[in-house]
Amino acid sequence: LKKYKICIFVQWRWQTMKYSQVILISILLIPSLVLAHGPSRQKVTQEIEVNASAESIWKIVGEFCSIQDWHPGIKSCTADNGTTVKSVRTIELENGEKINEVLYKHDKDNKRIQYGMQELEEGRVIDGLPIATHGSTITITESNGISKVQWKGAFYRSFPGQQPPPELTDEACIKAVTNLYKTGLENIKKIA
């Protein structure tokens, strides 16, 4: 009986140590898993009220490549299929950088355009816009003759690691995208 009790005690002790080790290893691994996390998805939403009808603003922004006419930071734009879904446009920024974007939704009735940036070549950083991916929606709504233009998007920074240089941080990306949206919206208001 004594030998049996010792066996049970040893077995219990061994299982307790085993569980303790698993818990200890788990506790030690959690911080490393958190630190191994790559860039987080960021979001920006900008809106502006315009003293014009939604229809007149749609005439300004409704064409997929009309961005070259209303956004001062866009030098040129070409699209392979106009406003057809899956059309690809190439925009050239004022600094010469080129970005390809795909049209996902063109909804004239609800005055909404949705598009996304095509994946960049590995390691490429867009000067002045340090993002790796970008999905965006422009929506126009109207109430009592005043329209609200909303431009919102979600994106990831182009730097994949944990310690980005200052010009490639999440904050730098948010600032760049916010500036892109704000500049475009302010110009729409001017020309509407």
C-alpha positions as CSV (number, residue, x, y, z in Angstrom):
1,L,0.0,0.0,0.0
2,K,2.9,2.4,0.9
3,K,4.5,1.7,-2.5
4,Y,1.2,2.3,-4.3
5,K,0.8,5.7,-2.5
6,I,4.3,6.7,-3.4
7,C,3.6,5.8,-7.1
8,I,0.4,7.9,-7.1
9,F,2.2,10.8,-5.4
10,V,5.1,10.7,-8.0
11,Q,2.6,10.5,-10.8
12,W,0.6,13.4,-9.5
13,R,3.8,15.4,-8.9
14,W,5.0,14.7,-12.4
15,Q,1.7,15.8,-14.0
16,T,1.7,19.0,-11.8
17,M,5.2,19.8,-13.0
18,K,4.2,19.1,-16.6
19,Y,1.2,21.5,-16.4
20,S,3.3,24.1,-14.7
21,Q,5.9,23.9,-17.5
22,V,3.2,24.3,-20.1
23,I,1.8,27.3,-18.3
24,L,5.2,28.8,-17.9
25,I,6.1,28.3,-21.6
26,S,2.8,29.8,-22.6
27,I,3.3,32.9,-20.4
28,L,6.8,33.3,-21.9
29,L,5.6,32.9,-25.5
30,I,2.7,35.3,-25.4
31,P,4.9,38.5,-25.5
32,S,7.0,37.1,-28.3
33,L,3.8,36.4,-30.4
34,V,2.6,39.9,-29.7
35,L,5.9,41.4,-30.8
36,A,6.0,39.2,-33.9
37,H,2.8,41.0,-35.2
38,G,3.3,42.9,-38.4
39,P,1.6,46.2,-39.4
40,S,-1.9,46.8,-38.3
41,R,-4.7,47.9,-40.6
42,Q,-5.3,51.6,-40.4
43,K,-8.4,53.6,-41.4
44,V,-9.0,57.2,-42.4
45,T,-12.3,58.9,-43.0
46,Q,-12.6,62.5,-44.2
47,E,-15.8,64.4,-45.0
48,I,-16.7,67.8,-46.4
49,E,-20.0,69.6,-46.9
50,V,-20.5,71.2,-50.3
51,N,-23.1,73.8,-51.2
52,A,-24.1,71.9,-54.3
53,S,-26.4,69.0,-55.3
54,A,-25.1,65.4,-55.2
55,E,-25.7,65.1,-58.9
56,S,-23.4,68.1,-59.7
57,I,-20.7,66.6,-57.5
58,W,-21.2,63.2,-59.1
59,K,-20.5,64.9,-62.5
60,I,-17.1,65.9,-61.1
61,V,-16.0,62.7,-59.4
62,G,-18.2,60.0,-61.1
63,E,-15.7,59.0,-63.8
64,F,-13.0,56.7,-62.6
65,C,-10.2,58.8,-64.1
66,S,-11.8,62.2,-63.3
67,I,-9.5,62.2,-60.3
68,Q,-6.9,63.9,-62.5
69,D,-9.3,66.8,-63.0
70,W,-10.3,67.4,-59.3
71,H,-7.4,66.3,-57.2
72,P,-4.4,68.7,-57.4
73,G,-2.0,65.9,-56.3
74,I,-2.8,63.8,-59.4
75,K,-0.8,64.7,-62.5
76,S,-2.5,62.2,-64.9
77,C,-4.8,59.1,-65.1
78,T,-5.5,56.4,-67.6
79,A,-8.1,53.6,-67.2
80,D,-8.3,50.5,-69.4
81,N,-12.2,50.2,-69.2
82,G,-13.5,53.6,-68.0
83,T,-16.1,53.1,-65.2
84,T,-16.6,49.4,-65.8
85,V,-16.1,47.2,-62.7
86,K,-12.6,45.7,-62.7
87,S,-11.2,48.6,-64.8
88,V,-7.6,49.4,-63.8
89,R,-6.5,53.0,-63.7
90,T,-3.0,54.2,-63.4
91,I,-2.6,57.5,-61.6
92,E,0.6,59.5,-61.7
93,L,1.2,61.6,-58.7
94,E,2.7,65.1,-59.0
95,N,6.1,63.6,-57.8
96,G,6.1,61.1,-60.7
97,E,5.1,58.1,-58.7
98,K,2.6,55.8,-60.4
99,I,-0.1,53.7,-58.7
100,N,-2.5,51.1,-60.2
101,E,-6.0,50.9,-58.8
102,V,-8.9,48.6,-59.6
103,L,-12.5,49.7,-59.7
104,Y,-14.7,47.5,-57.5
105,K,-17.9,49.3,-57.5
106,H,-19.4,52.2,-59.5
107,D,-22.8,53.0,-58.2
108,K,-24.3,56.0,-60.0
109,D,-27.7,55.7,-58.3
110,N,-26.2,55.8,-54.8
111,K,-23.2,58.0,-55.9
112,R,-20.5,55.7,-54.6
113,I,-17.2,54.6,-56.0
114,Q,-15.1,51.9,-54.4
115,Y,-11.6,51.0,-55.5
116,G,-8.4,49.5,-54.3
117,M,-4.7,49.8,-55.0
118,Q,-3.1,46.8,-56.7
119,E,-0.4,45.1,-54.8
120,L,3.0,46.8,-55.0
121,E,6.2,45.1,-56.0
122,E,8.0,43.8,-52.9
123,G,10.0,46.4,-51.2
124,R,8.5,49.3,-53.1
125,V,7.7,52.4,-51.1
126,I,5.6,55.2,-52.8
127,D,7.3,58.5,-52.1
128,G,5.0,60.7,-50.1
129,L,2.4,57.8,-49.6
130,P,4.2,55.0,-47.7
131,I,1.4,52.4,-47.9
132,A,1.4,48.9,-49.2
133,T,-2.3,48.4,-49.8
134,H,-5.3,50.7,-49.9
135,G,-9.0,50.2,-50.3
136,S,-11.1,53.4,-50.7
137,T,-14.7,54.5,-51.0
138,I,-16.0,57.9,-52.1
139,T,-19.7,58.5,-51.2
140,I,-21.9,61.5,-51.9
141,T,-25.1,62.2,-50.0
142,E,-27.5,65.2,-50.1
143,S,-29.8,66.8,-47.7
144,N,-31.6,70.1,-48.3
145,G,-29.4,71.1,-51.2
146,I,-26.2,70.5,-49.2
147,S,-24.1,67.5,-50.1
148,K,-21.7,65.6,-48.0
149,V,-18.7,64.0,-49.7
150,Q,-17.1,61.2,-47.7
151,W,-13.8,59.6,-48.6
152,K,-12.8,56.7,-46.5
153,G,-10.1,54.1,-46.8
154,A,-8.2,51.3,-45.1
155,F,-4.6,50.5,-45.6
156,Y,-1.4,48.9,-44.3
157,R,1.9,50.7,-44.1
158,S,4.6,49.6,-46.6
159,F,7.2,48.8,-43.9
160,P,6.6,45.2,-42.7
161,G,8.7,45.1,-39.6
162,Q,8.2,46.2,-36.0
163,Q,10.6,49.2,-36.0
164,P,9.8,51.3,-39.0
165,P,11.8,54.5,-39.7
166,P,9.9,57.7,-38.8
167,E,8.7,58.3,-42.4
168,L,7.2,54.8,-42.6
169,T,5.3,54.5,-39.3
170,D,1.6,54.0,-39.0
171,E,1.3,57.6,-38.0
172,A,3.2,58.8,-41.1
173,C,0.9,56.7,-43.3
174,I,-2.3,58.1,-41.6
175,K,-1.0,61.6,-42.0
176,A,-0.2,61.0,-45.7
177,V,-3.6,59.4,-46.5
178,T,-5.5,62.1,-44.5
179,N,-3.7,64.8,-46.5
180,L,-4.5,63.0,-49.8
181,Y,-8.2,62.9,-48.9
182,K,-8.4,66.3,-47.4
183,T,-6.7,68.0,-50.4
184,G,-9.0,66.3,-52.8
185,L,-12.2,67.0,-50.9
186,E,-11.2,70.7,-50.4
187,N,-10.7,71.0,-54.2
188,I,-14.0,69.4,-55.0
189,K,-15.7,72.0,-52.8
190,K,-13.8,74.7,-54.6
191,I,-14.8,73.6,-58.1
192,A,-18.4,72.4,-57.4
